[in-house]
């Protein structure tokens, strides 16, 4: 069954009346005959010569409306009274499209769009000629995280965070349509939340901790999995005897070192039975010597982590808007609490020449919706952040360029396919495949 967005017929007729002003908008092609559209002049973008706004949303030249919508002046001015009512619900917070703007009749077009273009100068470069969002699998409302593509088997692995759930979920891209199955590693890997493929192996970061679960003992750490054999190994699971709180995400640099975030979300997700023993932080693991070094401890809840394509910059997201109770006397641990006024920020750092330290911390971006749980990078250097009901495509400086809208909460993304040209989104309630003009990094 196709679960893509479907416009209710009752809304459709009202929608036609409201958007009839765009009936005469035409797409354009360059004089050389290429099919990519011209960048609309300021007058066509909804801005008059004296700076007044004509329409909040409009057709993007060269694209079907309202699948792709261009937002006037990056949405920075909403006429008349407006309100985005805060909804502090974990995994189901308020969305941009939920904003009430009665004086902007075209604002409601956003609800019907798959793509919002903030910056028309790079819109086509990112979207390509035929962008699409395809809802592939309906899943339950547990957190589905840690996706990673294994090019050796043409499969996507990911995890479902659920008490005692040991299998990895596997999407087989050799099938058309793709199929979804469960697979248990040998020995099992519990509650993987981040994943990278490197030199034939999948590296998982895990937040699962349990002294006795189906005959196994688990501690948060970094594990490897050979997707061809199903064999797994743990390669790091402590900081000088302390348990990690929850190794949430990881990244591998050009020297093979593993950098990972450690936050407090394992116990509140009920997949870790042990209360935190130390503060949160971001670590560097030297796979040659075994040395584990703390490299960053200023974030409330360090979460997503990714390098720039040249490995000179490291990006980290702080999801401290999701807060936890760490007191070991409180049993069971209360569920995660979310507050939109908390930390929802992604930062950039320079990597030192020694490849050992982080320098020059700077603010990059505050999530448009919810938090940037997982962050990724494209081969072209664009940042990719799963935030609320969608995915944000950002410049290297953190400027929102394009937003992909989904009908479920996105937590993580992963590039997949033999050409690394499919962007898959995972989260609560759904899994989607997004096709753009961008490509993911080439697997090592």
C-alpha positions in Angstrom: 0.0 0.0 0.0 1.2 3.5 -0.8 1.2 5.6 2.3 2.4 8.8 0.7 0.7 12.1 1.6 -2.8 12.2 0.1 -4.7 15.5 0.0 -8.3 15.1 1.3 -10.7 15.9 -1.5 -12.6 18.3 0.7 -9.5 20.3 1.3 -8.5 20.0 -2.4 -11.3 22.3 -3.7 -10.6 24.9 -1.0 -7.0 24.6 -1.8 -7.6 25.3 -5.5 -9.5 28.5 -4.7 -6.8 29.8 -2.4 -4.0 29.0 -4.8 -5.6 30.1 -8.0 -3.4 33.2 -8.0 -0.6 30.9 -9.1 -2.4 29.5 -12.1 -0.4 31.6 -14.5 3.0 30.9 -13.0 5.1 29.2 -15.6 8.3 27.2 -15.3 11.3 28.4 -17.3 14.3 26.8 -19.0 17.7 28.3 -19.7 18.5 29.6 -23.2 20.9 26.7 -23.8 18.0 24.3 -23.6 18.9 22.7 -20.2 16.0 21.6 -18.2 17.0 23.1 -14.9 15.0 26.3 -14.0 16.1 29.9 -13.9 16.4 31.5 -10.5 13.2 33.6 -10.2 13.8 37.4 -10.0 12.8 39.2 -6.8 9.5 40.2 -8.3 8.6 36.5 -9.1 9.8 35.4 -5.6 6.9 37.4 -4.1 8.9 40.6 -3.2 8.0 43.9 -4.9 10.7 46.5 -5.7 10.0 48.4 -2.5 10.4 45.2 -0.4 6.8 44.4 0.3 5.8 40.7 0.4 3.3 39.6 -2.2 2.8 36.0 -1.1 4.3 33.8 1.6 4.6 30.7 -0.5 4.7 30.2 -4.2 5.5 27.9 -7.0 9.1 27.1 -7.6 9.9 27.4 -11.3 10.3 24.0 -12.9 8.5 22.0 -10.2 5.0 20.8 -9.7 3.0 22.9 -7.2 2.4 22.2 -4.3 4.8 19.3 -4.1 7.7 21.8 -4.1 7.1 25.2 -2.6 9.4 28.2 -2.5 9.1 30.3 0.7 9.4 34.0 0.3 12.3 35.7 2.1 13.1 32.4 4.0 9.8 32.8 5.9 11.2 35.7 8.0 8.1 37.8 7.9 4.5 36.7 8.5 1.9 39.3 8.0 -0.8 40.0 10.6 -1.2 38.0 13.8 0.3 34.5 13.9 1.1 31.8 16.4 3.0 28.6 16.5 1.6 26.8 19.6 4.2 24.9 21.5 3.6 21.2 21.9 6.1 19.7 24.3 5.6 16.1 23.5 8.5 13.7 23.1 8.7 12.6 19.4 5.6 14.5 18.5 6.3 18.2 19.1 4.8 21.2 17.2 5.7 21.6 13.6 6.4 24.5 11.3 3.3 23.8 9.3 1.2 23.9 12.4 1.7 27.7 12.7 -1.5 29.6 12.5 -1.2 32.6 10.1 -4.7 33.7 9.1 -3.4 36.8 7.3 -1.2 34.7 5.1 -3.6 32.6 3.0 -0.8 30.9 1.2 0.8 29.7 4.4 -1.4 26.7 4.4 0.1 25.5 1.1 3.0 24.2 3.3 0.8 21.4 4.6 0.6 19.9 1.1 4.3 20.2 0.2 6.9 17.5 0.2 9.7 20.1 -0.2 10.1 23.6 1.1 12.8 25.7 -0.6 14.3 28.5 1.5 17.1 29.4 -0.8 16.1 29.4 -4.5 19.7 29.9 -5.6 20.6 26.3 -4.7 17.2 24.7 -4.8 17.7 22.8 -8.1 21.2 21.8 -7.2 19.8 20.0 -4.1 16.5 18.7 -5.4 17.4 17.8 -9.0 14.8 17.5 -11.7 12.5 14.8 -10.0 12.7 14.9 -6.2 10.5 12.5 -4.3 9.5 11.3 -0.9 8.3 7.7 -0.7 6.8 6.2 2.4 8.2 2.7 2.4 7.4 1.0 5.7 5.0 1.7 8.5 6.5 0.9 11.9 5.4 1.3 15.5 6.0 4.4 17.6 9.2 3.2 19.2 12.4 5.0 18.2 13.9 3.4 15.1 17.5 4.6 14.9 21.1 3.8 14.0 20.6 3.2 10.3 23.7 2.2 8.3 24.1 0.9 4.7 26.2 -2.1 4.1 27.4 -2.0 0.4 28.8 -5.5 0.6 25.3 -6.9 0.9 23.2 -4.0 -0.4 21.2 -3.8 2.9 20.2 -1.2 5.4 20.6 -2.1 9.1 18.9 -0.2 11.9 17.5 -0.7 15.5 14.3 -0.5 17.4 14.8 0.8 20.9 12.6 -1.5 23.0 13.3 -3.3 26.3 14.9 -6.7 25.6 14.6 -6.4 21.8 17.9 -7.9 20.5 17.5 -8.2 16.7 18.7 -5.6 14.1 16.1 -4.7 11.5 17.3 -5.2 8.0 16.0 -3.7 4.7 17.0 -5.8 1.7 17.5 -3.4 -1.3 18.1 -6.3 -3.6 14.4 -6.9 -3.6 11.9 -4.7 -5.5 10.1 -3.5 -3.5 12.5 -3.6 -0.6 11.7 -6.1 2.2 12.1 -5.8 6.0 13.2 -8.5 8.3 14.8 -9.2 11.7 18.3 -10.5 12.2 20.2 -11.3 15.4 24.0 -10.9 15.5 26.3 -13.5 17.0 26.6 -12.5 19.8 23.6 -10.1 19.9 24.1 -6.3 19.8 21.6 -4.5 22.1 20.1 -1.1 21.3 22.3 0.2 18.6 21.7 3.9 18.1 24.4 5.0 15.6 26.1 3.2 12.7 28.9 3.6 10.2 30.3 1.2 7.6 34.1 1.0 7.4 36.3 -1.4 5.6 33.9 -4.3 5.4 32.4 -3.9 8.9 29.4 -2.1 10.4 30.3 -0.1 13.5 27.4 0.3 16.0 27.2 2.7 19.0 24.9 1.3 21.6 23.0 2.6 24.7 21.8 -0.8 25.9 23.0 -2.0 29.3 21.9 -5.1 31.2 23.8 -7.6 33.4 21.6 -10.5 32.3 19.5 -10.5 29.2 18.7 -13.8 27.5 22.0 -15.2 28.8 24.1 -12.2 27.8 25.6 -9.2 29.6 25.5 -5.8 27.7 27.2 -2.5 28.4 27.0 0.7 26.2 29.9 0.9 23.8 31.0 0.4 20.2 30.5 -2.9 18.5 31.4 -4.3 15.1 29.3 -6.5 12.9 30.3 -8.3 9.7 27.1 -8.2 7.6 28.3 -11.2 5.5 28.7 -13.6 8.5 26.6 -12.0 11.3 29.6 -12.2 13.7 30.0 -9.3 16.1 32.6 -8.0 18.5 32.7 -5.3 21.2 35.8 -3.0 20.8 35.2 -0.4 23.6 32.9 -0.5 26.6 34.3 1.6 29.4 36.1 4.7 30.5 38.7 3.5 33.1 36.2 1.2 34.7 33.1 3.5 34.5 30.2 2.4 32.3 29.4 4.7 29.5 25.9 6.2 30.0 24.8 5.6 26.5 27.0 5.7 23.4 24.5 7.4 21.1 26.2 8.0 17.8 29.7 7.6 16.3 31.8 8.8 13.4 35.1 7.5 11.9 37.8 9.8 10.7 40.3 9.5 7.9 42.8 7.8 10.3 40.3 5.2 11.4 39.8 6.8 14.8 36.2 6.5 16.2 34.6 9.6 17.7 31.4 9.1 19.7 28.9 10.9 21.8 27.8 9.6 25.3 24.5 10.9 26.7 21.9 10.0 29.3 19.2 8.5 27.1 19.7 4.8 27.7 18.1 4.5 31.1 15.1 6.7 30.3 14.6 4.6 27.2 14.4 1.6 29.5 17.2 -0.3 27.6 19.8 0.5 30.2 19.3 -0.7 33.7 22.2 1.2 35.3 22.1 4.9 36.3 24.9 7.2 34.9 28.2 7.0 36.7 29.8 10.1 35.1 28.9 13.2 33.1 28.0 13.2 29.4 30.6 13.9 26.8 32.1 13.3 23.4 35.1 10.9 23.1 37.8 9.9 20.7 38.8 6.2 20.5 42.2 5.4 19.1 41.6 2.0 17.5 45.3 1.3 17.3 46.3 1.9 20.9 42.9 1.5 22.6 43.2 5.0 24.2 39.8 6.6 25.0 40.0 10.4 25.4 37.4 13.0 26.3 37.3 15.7 23.7 34.2 17.7 24.5 32.0 18.1 27.6 30.1 21.3 27.3 26.9 20.0 25.7 23.9 19.1 27.8 23.1 15.9 25.8 25.6 15.3 23.0 23.9 13.3 20.3 24.4 13.5 16.5 28.0 13.5 15.2 29.4 13.8 11.6 32.6 15.0 9.9 32.8 17.3 7.0 33.9 15.6 3.7 37.5 16.8 4.3 37.5 15.8 8.0 38.6 19.3 9.0 35.3 20.1 10.8 33.3 18.0 13.3 29.6 18.7 13.8 27.8 17.8 17.0 24.2 18.2 18.0 23.0 19.0 21.5 19.5 17.6 22.2 19.3 18.8 25.8 15.7 19.9 25.2 15.1 16.2 25.9 15.9 15.9 29.7 16.2 12.9 31.9 16.2 12.0 35.6 19.5 10.4 36.4 19.0 9.8 40.2 19.5 6.0 40.7 17.1 6.1 43.6 14.2 6.9 41.2 13.1 3.5 39.9 12.0 3.0 37.2 13.5 6.0 35.5 10.8 8.5 34.3 10.3 8.8 30.6 12.2 11.5 28.6 10.7 15.0 29.1 10.8 17.5 26.2 10.8 21.3 26.4 11.2 23.5 23.3 13.1 26.1 25.3 15.9 23.6 25.9 19.0 22.9 23.9 18.2 22.1 20.2 21.4 23.3 18.7 24.1 21.9 16.3 27.7 23.1 16.7 30.8 23.0 14.5 34.3 22.5 15.7 37.7 22.6 14.0 39.7 19.4 14.3 43.3 20.0 15.5 46.3 19.2 13.2 47.2 16.4 15.6 43.7 14.8 15.0 43.3 14.6 18.8 41.4 17.7 19.9 38.5 20.0 19.0 38.9 23.7 18.6 36.8 26.8 17.9 33.4 25.7 18.9 30.7 27.8 17.2 26.9 27.8 16.9 25.6 26.5 13.6 21.9 25.9 13.7 18.8 25.6 15.9 16.4 22.9 14.8 13.3 24.2 13.0 11.3 21.3 14.6 12.0 19.1 17.6 15.8 18.4 17.8 18.5 17.4 15.4 18.7 13.8 16.8 20.9 12.5 14.0 23.0 14.6 11.6 24.6 13.5 8.3 26.6 14.9 5.4 26.3 14.8 1.6 29.2 14.2 -0.7 28.8 17.8 -1.8 29.2 19.1 1.8 25.6 19.8 2.7 24.5 18.9 6.2 21.5 16.7 6.6 19.5 16.8 9.9 16.5 14.8 10.9 14.3 17.3 12.8 10.7 16.6 13.8 8.4 15.8 10.8 11.1 16.2 8.2 14.8 16.5 7.2 16.6 19.8 6.9 19.3 20.3 4.2 21.8 22.9 5.5 24.8 24.7 4.2 28.2 24.1 5.8 27.5 27.3 7.8 24.2 25.9 9.1 21.9 28.0 6.9 18.6 26.1 6.1 18.3 25.7 2.3 15.7 23.0 1.7 13.3 21.1 4.0 11.9 17.7 3.2 8.5 17.1 4.9 7.4 13.7 6.2 4.3 12.3 7.8 6.2 10.9 10.8 8.9 12.1 13.2 12.4 11.6 11.7 15.2 10.7 14.1 18.0 9.5 11.9 18.9 9.4 8.2 21.3 7.2 6.1 22.5 7.3 2.5 22.0 4.0 0.7 22.1 2.4 -2.7 25.0 1.3 -4.9 25.5 4.9 -6.0 24.8 6.3 -2.5 22.0 8.3 -4.1 19.1 7.4 -1.8 18.5 9.2 1.5 16.5 7.0 3.9 14.7 8.6 6.9 13.9 6.6 10.1 12.0 7.5 13.2 8.8 7.0 15.0 6.0 5.5 12.9 7.6 5.3 9.5 10.6 4.8 7.2 10.8 6.8 4.0 13.1 6.9 0.9 14.0 10.4 -0.4 15.5 11.0 -3.8 17.4 14.2 -4.4 20.3 15.4 -6.6 22.7 14.8 -3.7 24.8 11.8 -2.9 26.2 10.4 0.3 29.9 9.9 1.1 31.6 7.0 -0.7 31.9 4.1 1.7 35.4 3.1 2.9 
